[in-house]
Amino acid sequence: MKTALVAFSLALALPFSSYAQEKNKEKAPSPLRQIEDVEGLPRVLLIGDSISIGYTLPTRKLLEGKANVHRPQANCGPTTLGLANLDAWLDSGGAGKKWDVIHFNWGLHDLKYQPPSGKGLADPKDPTSKQQVPPGEYEKNLRQLVDRLQKTGAKLIWRNTTPVPEGADGRVPGDAAKYNAIAAKIMEEKGVPTQDLYRFCQERLAEIQRPANVHFTPEGSQALAEQVAAEIEKALANN
């Protein structure tokens, strides 16, 4: 009888437990959620793909009380997506408001291989697959994007592209370094400082990156956020 009562009680509790878990998920902050500015604090914009999405919340936390840290409500993808959407992204958190620092990156999507349909990832060894944005086009696009960002008057920080590990789907290890070399040339010409997260990650990949995956563990995203926040603080101090 007692066993039956316990089982019945658990059966009743499970739906409520699941509901509570779902409610907690709803309450969890999203890195894509727009924030309200705290008056008097400088405004910072993070532009980047899912790697930057991963470090958005911890960066925001680290800079709490020091800066309003915004990002577009999107994965900023390849440079082609940046060219199509940058003006709208620059209005994140309030149209026409000025930015003090813009910390930005493109590359990890540009270098990925796709099938002829242009959707999803493809085996780089498949002769029908091609990079989403080949190196020559990447250079052209990135120059245009930097020119537009410089018109904002914000202090710019280029964050280079993090490494592609062995076994990562749709990408080739070593391509990040090639795209970073293209970007480094552009940033040097245009006087934009580079935050070298590529080297930072390369020296501790086994500790912070998921196996055979370009993405990072929560601890890895926290480590990246600490680097990003420190670089932004330095830029704000010199602004």
C-alpha positions in Angstrom: 0.0 0.0 0.0 2.8 2.4 1.0 4.6 1.6 -2.3 1.5 2.4 -4.3 1.0 5.7 -2.5 4.7 6.7 -3.1 4.4 5.8 -6.8 1.1 7.8 -7.0 2.7 10.8 -5.3 5.7 10.7 -7.6 3.4 10.5 -10.7 1.6 13.6 -9.5 4.9 15.5 -8.7 6.5 14.8 -12.1 4.3 17.2 -14.1 4.8 19.9 -11.6 8.6 19.3 -11.6 8.7 19.5 -15.4 6.6 22.7 -15.3 9.0 24.2 -12.7 12.0 23.3 -14.9 10.3 24.9 -17.9 9.5 28.1 -16.0 13.1 28.3 -14.8 14.2 28.0 -18.5 11.9 30.8 -19.4 13.4 33.0 -16.6 17.0 32.2 -17.7 18.5 35.3 -19.3 19.1 35.1 -23.1 22.3 36.6 -24.6 20.1 37.8 -27.5 17.7 39.8 -25.2 18.0 43.5 -25.6 19.0 45.4 -22.4 18.1 48.8 -21.1 21.0 51.2 -20.8 22.1 52.4 -17.4 22.4 56.1 -17.7 25.9 57.5 -17.6 27.7 54.3 -18.5 29.5 53.8 -21.8 27.9 51.7 -24.5 29.6 48.6 -25.9 28.5 46.5 -28.9 29.6 42.9 -29.4 29.3 41.7 -33.0 30.0 38.0 -33.8 28.7 34.5 -34.3 27.8 31.8 -31.8 31.2 32.0 -30.2 30.4 35.6 -29.2 26.9 34.6 -28.2 28.6 32.2 -25.7 30.6 34.9 -24.1 28.0 37.7 -24.2 26.3 37.1 -20.8 29.6 36.5 -18.8 31.1 39.6 -20.5 28.1 41.6 -19.5 28.3 40.4 -16.0 32.0 41.2 -15.8 31.4 44.7 -17.0 28.3 45.3 -14.8 28.4 48.8 -13.5 31.1 49.8 -15.9 29.5 49.5 -19.3 26.2 48.8 -21.1 27.0 45.7 -23.2 24.7 45.1 -26.1 24.7 42.7 -29.1 22.5 42.2 -32.1 19.6 39.8 -31.6 21.2 37.4 -34.1 24.1 35.2 -34.9 26.1 37.6 -37.0 27.3 34.8 -39.3 29.5 35.4 -42.3 30.6 38.8 -43.7 27.9 38.6 -46.3 25.3 38.7 -43.5 27.2 41.5 -41.9 27.0 43.6 -45.1 23.3 43.0 -45.4 22.5 43.8 -41.7 25.2 46.0 -40.2 23.2 49.2 -40.3 20.3 47.6 -38.4 22.7 46.0 -35.9 24.3 49.3 -35.2 20.9 50.4 -33.9 20.8 47.6 -31.3 19.6 48.9 -28.0 18.4 52.3 -29.4 18.3 53.8 -32.8 20.8 56.6 -33.3 22.6 56.2 -30.0 26.4 56.4 -30.1 28.7 53.5 -29.4 31.9 53.9 -27.3 33.4 50.6 -28.2 32.5 48.0 -30.8 34.2 44.6 -30.4 33.6 42.5 -33.6 34.5 39.4 -35.5 33.6 37.5 -38.7 35.3 34.4 -40.1 34.2 31.1 -38.7 31.1 31.1 -40.9 32.9 32.5 -43.9 35.4 29.6 -43.9 32.9 26.8 -43.5 32.1 24.4 -46.4 28.6 24.1 -47.7 26.8 21.8 -50.3 25.6 23.3 -53.6 22.3 24.1 -51.9 24.1 26.6 -49.7 22.4 25.1 -46.6 24.1 23.3 -43.7 27.7 22.0 -43.6 29.5 19.8 -46.2 32.5 17.6 -46.3 35.4 19.9 -47.4 36.8 17.0 -49.4 33.6 16.7 -51.5 34.4 18.4 -54.9 30.8 19.8 -55.0 31.2 21.7 -51.7 32.6 25.2 -51.4 33.4 27.7 -48.7 30.6 30.1 -47.8 32.8 33.1 -48.4 36.1 32.4 -50.1 39.2 34.2 -49.0 39.2 36.9 -51.7 35.6 37.7 -51.1 36.2 37.7 -47.4 38.9 40.3 -47.7 36.7 42.6 -49.9 33.7 42.2 -47.5 35.7 42.8 -44.3 37.2 46.0 -45.7 33.7 47.3 -46.4 32.5 46.3 -42.9 35.5 48.0 -41.2 35.0 51.2 -43.2 31.3 51.3 -42.1 32.2 50.6 -38.5 34.9 53.4 -38.5 32.2 55.8 -39.5 30.5 55.3 -36.1 33.3 57.0 -34.3 33.5 54.1 -31.8 36.7 52.6 -30.6 37.0 49.4 -32.6 38.5 46.1 -31.4 38.8 43.3 -33.9 38.6 39.8 -32.3 40.3 37.3 -34.6 38.7 34.0 -35.4 39.1 31.1 -32.9 40.7 27.8 -34.0 39.0 25.0 -35.9 39.9 21.7 -34.2 40.5 18.3 -35.8 37.2 16.6 -36.6 35.0 19.7 -36.7 32.3 19.2 -39.3 32.4 21.3 -42.4 35.6 23.1 -41.6 39.3 22.6 -42.1 41.8 23.0 -39.3 44.3 25.7 -40.3 41.7 27.8 -42.2 41.1 30.1 -39.3 44.8 31.0 -39.3 44.5 31.8 -43.1 41.5 34.0 -42.6 43.1 35.7 -39.6 46.1 36.6 -41.7 43.8 38.3 -44.2 42.1 40.2 -41.4 45.4 41.1 -39.7 46.5 42.9 -42.9 43.3 44.9 -43.1 43.3 45.8 -39.4 46.9 47.0 -39.6 46.2 49.1 -42.7 43.1 50.7 -41.0 44.6 51.1 -37.5 42.3 48.7 -35.7 43.7 46.8 -32.8 43.4 43.0 -32.8 42.5 40.9 -29.8 44.3 37.6 -30.4 41.8 35.1 -29.0 43.1 32.6 -31.6 46.4 32.3 -29.8 44.8 32.4 -26.4 42.6 29.4 -27.4 45.3 27.5 -29.2 47.4 27.4 -26.1 44.6 25.7 -24.1 42.2 24.1 -26.5 41.9 20.8 -24.6 40.8 22.7 -21.5 38.2 25.1 -23.0 36.9 23.8 -26.4 34.4 21.0 -27.0 36.0 17.9 -28.7 35.9 18.0 -32.5 33.7 21.1 -32.3 34.4 24.8 -32.9 32.3 25.7 -29.9 33.4 26.1 -26.3 32.4 24.6 -23.0 30.6 27.0 -20.5 34.0 27.3 -18.7 35.6 28.1 -22.0 33.1 30.8 -22.8 33.8 32.2 -19.3 37.5 32.2 -20.1 36.9 34.0 -23.4 34.6 36.5 -21.6 37.4 37.4 -19.1 39.7 38.2 -22.0 37.1 40.2 -23.9 36.0 42.2 -20.8 39.6 43.1 -20.0 40.2 44.3 -23.6 37.0 46.4 -23.5 37.9 47.9 -20.2 41.3 48.9 -21.6 39.7 50.5 -24.6 37.3 52.4 -22.4 40.1 53.7 -20.2 41.9 55.0 -23.3 38.8 56.4 -25.0 
